[in-house]
Amino acid sequence: MARESPSMFRSRLQQLDTQSLTRHLHTLGSATGPTIQLAGRTVILLASNDYLGLATHPDVIYAAIQATTQYGTGAGAARLVCGTLPPHTELEQALATFKQTPSALVYGSGYLANIGVIPSLITRGGQIFADRLSHASLIDGARLSRADLRVYRHRDLNHLESLLKRTPPGRPVLIVTDGLFSMDGDLAPLPELATLTQRFGATLYVDDAHGTGVMGQSGRGTLEHFGVEDRIPFHMGTLGKALGSSGAYIAGPTDMIQYLVNTSRPFMFTTAPPPASAAAARAALTILQQDPSRRARLWRNRDHLFAGLTRLGFHLTDSASPILPILIGHAEKALAFAEQLLAQGVYAPAIRPPTVPDGSSRIRVTITAEHSPEQIDLALSAFERAGQSVHLL
Ligand SMILES: *Cc1c(COP(=O)(O)O)cnc(C)c1O
């Protein structure tokens, strides 16, 4: 007989429900792509971070199959125990070459990388300044480090500078920020942040989860976009978004990477990523470098959708990327809009607190290289009808 769950969980869930803040898992009936199967219907997907469509690319799938055939489904242990396999090392070499850094280190996920690296950069007695819209994993990494954490207003350099000025000299300072903000789609002012970092003798940690493969002439990310790669010696990015696999990396100086290997607990005390995901990420990296047409298609699609949503009169964030959030405000209204969109054949989720600050619930729309112009036009019609039905337009 199934055991009854304690009533405290039920009452806490009911409390979330009254605030329109409950979340539900939806199982798709297909792979993610420009369209998906959901509850027996085909709908246009505008929610995936697989920006270049590489998660279903035949070469990427083939690399995963080959690695599995050769090395098995699981790495068997943590990297330092006996889990380092050729796909891991080859991926790290390929990442360092791509990122033009001496070394790179792969983690099981971006979340693990952030909670693993930040405590290796700073500890009790230090001071961390984080952009208010930094990803949750950066905040959790900051908390784990035991350094003091202060949040500065989103992209507000004057606020950050005033906080830096009030920090006693000699105190270690770490500044953390997304490169491309995951829920707003706007960019951190990296050149100015690099300047402030140098001026105050601080360290800068950039999380480029969404920039990797998307931003910059060669897809190297937000640092390339701003031309600051030689001013920011290390940064983090993920393999589960534009690179279509899973995991994350730190690219940087060899001494730093060796220090992480020796001290970073979410690297040391976790089983190595499956050989398949490392091989898939490496294959995706090769395609990214050899075929710029995917990125060109991504940006064409992004401009098409951005122009259409703007023309319809939606209130968008200050996006500079394929993430195009429509600001709504109340969680309840955002949910109603998402439901109407789904009824019209478009899946784009309502993003609510605590993922975004109170009162800034939104529909987070993402576009990929794989969407056709016809699908984008269909989606825009759906946005128009759904927007009218919930009185947003
Ligand atoms: C997705 C994301 C992460 C977490 O990466 P995972 O590999 O999904 O764990 C970290 N930081 C940012 C900014 C992200 O968008």
PDBQT file of the ligand as one rigid body, heavy atoms in Angstrom, charges set to zero:
ROOT
HETATM    1  C1  LIG A 401      21.171  26.913 -17.294  1.00  0.00    +0.000 C 
HETATM    2  C2  LIG A 401      22.075  27.786 -16.511  1.00  0.00    +0.000 A 
HETATM    3  C3  LIG A 401      22.932  27.253 -15.561  1.00  0.00    +0.000 A 
HETATM    4  C4  LIG A 401      22.879  25.815 -15.149  1.00  0.00    +0.000 C 
HETATM    5  O1  LIG A 401      23.435  25.000 -16.134  1.00  0.00    +0.000 OA
HETATM    6  P1  LIG A 401      23.011  23.463 -16.161  1.00  0.00    +0.000 P 
HETATM    7  O2  LIG A 401      24.061  22.834 -17.014  1.00  0.00    +0.000 OA
HETATM    8  O3  LIG A 401      21.662  23.421 -16.772  1.00  0.00    +0.000 OA
HETATM    9  O4  LIG A 401      23.054  22.986 -14.756  1.00  0.00    +0.000 OA
HETATM   10  C5  LIG A 401      23.836  28.089 -14.945  1.00  0.00    +0.000 A 
HETATM   11  N1  LIG A 401      23.864  29.398 -15.224  1.00  0.00    +0.000 NA
HETATM   12  C6  LIG A 401      23.033  29.958 -16.124  1.00  0.00    +0.000 A 
HETATM   13  C7  LIG A 401      23.121  31.410 -16.399  1.00  0.00    +0.000 C 
HETATM   14  C8  LIG A 401      22.101  29.166 -16.786  1.00  0.00    +0.000 A 
HETATM   15  O5  LIG A 401      21.255  29.715 -17.637  1.00  0.00    +0.000 OA
ENDROOT
TORSDOF 0
